[in-house]
């Protein structure tokens, strides 16, 4: 008998309205350990709002969030972080004028017995986490403003996983990156998957999703149109879901699917 796995996270029938208009309407998504789920849809489709509920930026009106099968309460970003949920925004939210270690410990600095910053310990810990995540990273002493886009992503991801994130939300991780840096981010994501971390990937780029994700979910007008394993659908089928709400063969329809 096949083993039934418990999702790392489930969002069930999530709804949230602003000024009486439902931005997300009974949306359900799930994510398993070591999996990447791509969230697709036009601007205003509801994908970013749904994920902001998970990150604690917005408080849901209805629905449930479960982690490892147990219902949890997320009222703010602090709650999300305590549950191992970290968001890596497109801007990366890095302090450009300081180095990787200072960014890793930003707001959570280590101090010596004398109360001064323990730069040696912070750099040593940063080297450990970067060795696991990106062994080719060498520029520990330089301000992150001087790093490439892929290297900056490495620092942002390292900061998240160093503080025990099990669920990562990645917002357009390859936006404005060249082919080499995009490939580097792909390698980072593979390493995260190997470590059992689950990733929600928000993207407008179908190539990103097909290259990096295991499954995808499409939203339109605040509702889930459908979900599919990436291997079971093609680009045209996914475009049909995004543009028209039409669910192709190989995908599972959601409440927002076009009927008929």
C-alpha positions in Angstrom: 0.0 0.0 0.0 1.4 3.4 -1.0 2.5 5.7 1.8 0.3 8.8 2.0 2.4 11.9 2.6 1.3 14.8 4.7 1.7 18.2 3.0 4.3 20.5 4.5 1.6 23.2 4.2 -2.0 23.4 3.1 -4.1 26.5 2.5 -7.7 25.5 2.4 -10.6 27.7 1.1 -8.7 30.9 1.8 -10.8 34.1 1.2 -9.9 37.8 1.8 -11.7 40.9 0.7 -10.8 44.5 0.5 -13.6 47.1 0.5 -16.1 44.4 -0.2 -14.3 43.0 -3.2 -12.9 39.5 -2.9 -9.2 39.5 -3.8 -9.0 35.8 -3.0 -12.1 33.6 -3.1 -12.0 30.1 -1.6 -8.4 29.4 -2.9 -6.7 26.1 -1.9 -3.1 25.2 -2.5 -0.6 22.7 -0.9 3.1 22.1 -0.8 5.2 19.1 0.0 8.7 18.9 1.5 11.4 19.2 -1.2 8.8 20.5 -3.8 8.5 23.7 -5.8 5.0 24.9 -6.6 4.7 27.7 -9.2 1.9 30.2 -8.7 0.8 31.8 -12.0 -1.7 34.4 -13.1 -2.0 37.9 -14.4 -1.5 41.0 -12.2 -4.6 41.1 -9.9 -5.2 37.3 -10.2 -4.8 36.9 -6.5 -1.6 34.9 -6.3 0.4 37.6 -4.4 -2.5 38.3 -2.0 -2.8 34.6 -1.3 0.9 34.3 -0.5 0.7 37.5 1.6 -1.8 35.7 3.8 0.7 32.9 4.3 3.5 35.3 5.0 1.4 37.2 7.6 1.3 40.4 5.7 -2.5 40.0 5.3 -5.0 38.3 7.7 -7.4 36.0 6.0 -11.2 36.4 6.4 -12.0 32.7 6.0 -10.2 29.4 5.5 -7.6 27.3 7.2 -3.8 27.1 7.1 -2.2 23.8 8.2 1.5 22.9 8.6 2.3 19.2 8.7 -1.4 18.5 9.1 -2.0 20.8 12.1 -3.9 24.0 11.9 -2.0 27.1 12.7 -2.7 30.8 13.2 -0.9 33.4 11.2 -1.8 37.0 12.1 1.4 38.8 11.3 4.9 38.2 9.8 6.3 37.3 13.2 3.9 34.3 13.4 4.9 33.2 9.9 8.6 33.3 10.8 8.1 31.4 14.0 6.5 28.6 11.9 9.4 28.5 9.5 7.9 30.5 6.7 10.2 33.1 5.1 9.6 35.3 2.1 12.3 36.4 -0.4 11.0 39.4 -2.2 12.0 40.4 -5.7 13.9 43.4 -4.1 15.7 40.8 -1.8 15.5 43.4 1.1 19.3 43.4 1.5 21.4 46.1 3.1 23.6 47.1 0.2 26.3 48.8 2.1 27.3 45.9 4.3 28.7 42.4 3.6 27.0 38.9 3.6 27.5 38.2 7.3 26.0 41.5 8.3 23.0 40.8 6.1 22.6 37.3 7.4 22.4 38.6 11.0 20.6 41.9 10.3 18.4 42.5 13.4 19.7 39.3 15.0 23.4 40.2 15.5 25.7 38.1 17.7 27.5 39.9 20.4 30.6 39.2 22.5 30.6 39.1 26.3 31.7 42.7 26.2 28.5 43.6 24.2 30.3 44.4 21.0 29.4 42.9 17.6 30.9 39.4 17.2 32.0 39.8 13.6 34.2 36.7 13.7 31.4 34.4 14.8 28.9 35.9 12.4 31.3 35.5 9.5 32.2 31.9 10.5 28.5 31.0 10.6 27.9 32.7 7.3 30.7 30.7 5.7 29.2 27.5 6.9 25.7 28.1 5.5 27.0 29.5 2.2 29.3 26.5 1.8 26.2 24.2 2.0 24.1 26.5 -0.2 26.6 27.9 -2.7 30.1 26.4 -2.4 31.4 28.8 -5.1 30.6 31.9 -3.1 33.8 33.7 -2.1 33.1 37.4 -1.7 32.4 37.5 2.0 34.2 40.8 2.7 32.5 42.9 0.0 29.3 45.0 0.4 26.4 43.1 -1.2 25.9 46.0 -3.7 29.0 44.7 -5.5 27.7 41.2 -5.9 26.0 39.8 -8.9 22.3 39.2 -9.0 22.7 35.4 -8.4 25.1 36.0 -5.5 22.7 38.4 -3.9 20.0 35.8 -4.2 22.4 33.4 -2.4 22.7 35.8 0.5 18.9 36.4 0.8 18.2 32.6 0.7 21.0 31.9 3.2 19.5 34.4 5.6 16.2 32.6 5.4 17.4 29.1 5.8 19.9 29.9 8.5 17.0 30.7 10.8 15.3 27.4 10.2 12.9 28.2 7.3 11.2 25.1 6.0 8.9 27.0 3.6 10.2 29.6 1.3 8.1 32.1 -0.7 10.2 33.3 -3.7 8.8 36.3 -5.6 10.1 36.5 -9.2 13.6 35.1 -8.2 15.1 35.4 -11.7 13.6 38.8 -12.7 16.3 41.0 -14.3 18.9 38.2 -14.2 21.0 37.1 -17.1 21.2 33.4 -18.3 24.2 32.6 -16.1 22.7 34.1 -13.0 19.3 32.4 -13.7 21.1 29.1 -13.9 22.8 29.8 -10.6 19.4 30.5 -8.9 18.2 27.2 -10.4 21.1 25.4 -8.7 20.3 27.1 -5.4 16.7 25.9 -5.7 17.8 22.3 -6.4 19.9 22.5 -3.2 17.0 23.7 -1.2 14.8 20.9 -2.5 17.4 18.4 -1.6 17.3 19.7 2.0 13.6 19.1 2.1 12.6 22.8 1.9 9.3 23.5 0.2 9.1 26.5 -2.1 6.2 28.6 -3.5 7.5 30.3 -6.6 5.6 33.4 -7.8 6.4 34.1 -11.4 5.1 35.7 -14.6 7.6 33.7 -16.5 6.4 30.4 -17.8 10.0 29.3 -18.7 10.9 29.8 -15.0 8.0 27.7 -13.8 8.6 24.9 -16.3 12.4 24.9 -15.5 12.1 25.2 -11.7 8.7 23.9 -10.5 7.4 20.4 -9.9 3.7 21.5 -9.9 1.9 24.7 -10.8 -1.3 26.4 -9.8 -3.0 29.1 -11.9 -5.2 31.8 -10.4 -7.6 34.2 -12.2 -10.0 36.7 -10.6 -9.0 35.6 -7.1 -9.9 32.0 -7.7 -7.9 28.8 -8.5 -8.4 27.9 -12.1 -6.5 24.6 -11.9 -3.4 22.8 -10.8 -1.1 20.3 -12.6 2.3 18.6 -12.5 4.5 20.5 -14.8 5.3 17.3 -16.8 1.6 16.7 -17.5 0.9 20.1 -19.3 2.5 22.3 -21.9 3.0 26.0 -22.3 -0.1 26.5 -24.4 -2.3 24.6 -21.9 -1.0 26.8 -19.1 -1.5 30.0 -21.1 -5.1 28.8 -21.7 -5.6 28.6 -17.9 -4.0 32.1 -17.3 -5.9 33.9 -20.1 -9.2 32.2 -20.5 -9.6 30.0 -17.4 -9.7 26.9 -19.6 -8.3 23.8 -18.0 -6.3 21.5 -20.3 -6.1 17.7 -20.2 -3.6 16.7 -17.5 -4.6 19.5 -15.1 -7.1 19.3 -12.2 -9.8 22.0 -12.3 -10.4 24.4 -9.5 -13.4 26.5 -8.5 -12.4 29.2 -11.0 -12.2 27.0 -14.0 -14.2 27.9 -17.1 -17.1 25.5 -17.4 -18.3 24.3 -20.8 
